[in-house]
Amino acid sequence: MRLVVVRSGGFSGMQRTWSTQVSSEEAHERWLPLLSDPPEAPDNEPDRFTYEISVGPAAVTIPERQVKGRWRELVERARSGADSDAGPGPAGE
């Protein structure tokens, strides 16, 4: 299954995409259950990133503040295995 993370927003409004292939087993055991229970989003937070995360057909959008714990692990999984990158990120990334 395809794991895709799209980070957008921030001060410059730039978008960054990371994607990788994950086994069906990994998707069903680790990530799809997480996507079925997204964290509650706080009220509008201007100049913050948002993360659109999809695994196969399941997708959620969560604010930067909620990317912690297993959500951070999921984002890092996409970043570390990234095989495509649709746009530059800030310097140092």
C-alpha positions as a LaTeX table, in Angstrom:
\begin{tabular}{lrrr}
\hline
Residue & $x$ (\AA) & $y$ (\AA) & $z$ (\AA) \\
\hline
Met1 & 0.00 & 0.00 & 0.00 \\
Arg2 & 1.08 & 3.53 & $-0.56$ \\
Leu3 & 1.81 & 5.76 & 2.44 \\
Val4 & 1.67 & 9.45 & 1.53 \\
Val5 & 2.24 & 12.46 & 3.79 \\
Val6 & 1.62 & 15.97 & 2.47 \\
Arg7 & 2.73 & 18.80 & 4.74 \\
Ser8 & 1.36 & 22.21 & 3.84 \\
Gly9 & 1.01 & 25.64 & 5.36 \\
Gly10 & 3.52 & 27.41 & 7.53 \\
Phe11 & 4.62 & 31.00 & 7.01 \\
Ser12 & 5.39 & 30.54 & 3.32 \\
Gly13 & 2.51 & 28.19 & 2.53 \\
Met14 & 4.84 & 25.69 & 0.88 \\
Gln15 & 3.87 & 22.09 & 0.34 \\
Arg16 & 6.09 & 19.05 & 0.83 \\
Thr17 & 5.19 & 15.46 & $-0.04$ \\
Trp18 & 6.78 & 12.22 & 1.11 \\
Ser19 & 5.58 & 8.82 & $-0.01$ \\
Thr20 & 6.69 & 5.25 & 0.26 \\
Gln21 & 5.38 & 1.78 & $-0.25$ \\
Val22 & 4.47 & $-0.21$ & 2.88 \\
Ser23 & 3.45 & $-3.85$ & 3.07 \\
Ser24 & $-0.23$ & $-4.62$ & 3.39 \\
Glu25 & 0.58 & $-6.24$ & 6.72 \\
Glu26 & 2.28 & $-3.08$ & 8.06 \\
Ala27 & $-0.56$ & $-0.92$ & 6.79 \\
His28 & $-3.28$ & $-3.05$ & 8.39 \\
Glu29 & $-1.48$ & $-3.70$ & 11.67 \\
Arg30 & 0.08 & $-0.29$ & 12.34 \\
Trp31 & $-1.28$ & 2.56 & 10.27 \\
Leu32 & $-4.89$ & 1.98 & 9.23 \\
Pro33 & $-6.08$ & 1.59 & 12.85 \\
Leu34 & $-4.33$ & 4.88 & 13.65 \\
Leu35 & $-6.04$ & 6.66 & 10.74 \\
Ser36 & $-9.42$ & 5.38 & 11.91 \\
Asp37 & $-9.03$ & 7.34 & 15.16 \\
Pro38 & $-7.57$ & 10.78 & 14.30 \\
Pro39 & $-6.89$ & 13.30 & 17.07 \\
Glu40 & $-9.28$ & 16.18 & 17.51 \\
Ala41 & $-8.10$ & 19.26 & 15.70 \\
Pro42 & $-7.77$ & 22.47 & 17.73 \\
Asp43 & $-9.27$ & 25.67 & 16.42 \\
Asn44 & $-7.64$ & 27.41 & 13.48 \\
Glu45 & $-3.91$ & 27.88 & 13.96 \\
Pro46 & $-2.56$ & 30.29 & 11.36 \\
Asp47 & 1.01 & 29.86 & 10.13 \\
Arg48 & 1.17 & 26.26 & 11.32 \\
Phe49 & 1.66 & 23.18 & 9.20 \\
Thr50 & $-1.08$ & 20.68 & 8.51 \\
Tyr51 & $-0.41$ & 17.07 & 7.56 \\
Glu52 & $-2.60$ & 15.15 & 5.14 \\
Ile53 & $-1.80$ & 11.49 & 5.72 \\
Ser54 & $-3.09$ & 8.65 & 3.59 \\
Val55 & $-2.55$ & 4.91 & 3.62 \\
Gly56 & $-4.25$ & 3.31 & 0.65 \\
Pro57 & $-7.80$ & 4.71 & 0.48 \\
Ala58 & $-7.87$ & 5.99 & 4.09 \\
Ala59 & $-6.87$ & 9.62 & 4.71 \\
Val60 & $-6.90$ & 12.18 & 7.50 \\
Thr61 & $-5.68$ & 15.73 & 7.92 \\
Ile62 & $-4.22$ & 16.72 & 11.26 \\
Pro63 & $-2.60$ & 19.90 & 12.57 \\
Glu64 & 1.11 & 20.11 & 13.34 \\
Arg65 & 0.50 & 20.16 & 17.10 \\
Gln66 & $-1.06$ & 16.71 & 16.94 \\
Val67 & 1.90 & 15.10 & 15.14 \\
Lys68 & 3.35 & 13.33 & 18.16 \\
Gly69 & 3.69 & 9.78 & 19.40 \\
Arg70 & 2.53 & 7.27 & 16.79 \\
Trp71 & 1.56 & 10.10 & 14.41 \\
Arg72 & 5.18 & 11.34 & 14.48 \\
Glu73 & 6.33 & 7.76 & 13.88 \\
Leu74 & 4.02 & 7.53 & 10.86 \\
Val75 & 5.30 & 10.82 & 9.38 \\
Glu76 & 8.90 & 9.75 & 9.97 \\
Arg77 & 8.16 & 6.41 & 8.30 \\
Ala78 & 7.06 & 8.25 & 5.16 \\
Arg79 & 10.03 & 10.63 & 5.31 \\
Ser80 & 12.66 & 7.95 & 5.88 \\
Gly81 & 11.37 & 5.74 & 3.09 \\
Ala82 & 10.49 & 8.57 & 0.73 \\
Asp83 & 10.78 & 7.68 & $-2.90$ \\
Ser84 & 9.22 & 10.85 & $-4.24$ \\
Asp85 & 9.37 & 14.46 & $-3.19$ \\
Ala86 & 7.00 & 16.96 & $-4.76$ \\
Gly87 & 8.51 & 20.24 & $-3.75$ \\
Pro88 & 11.33 & 21.79 & $-1.83$ \\
Gly89 & 11.18 & 22.17 & 1.91 \\
Pro90 & 12.84 & 24.68 & 4.17 \\
Ala91 & 16.61 & 24.73 & 4.25 \\
Gly92 & 18.13 & 22.00 & 6.36 \\
Glu93 & 15.51 & 19.36 & 5.60 \\
\hline
\end{tabular}
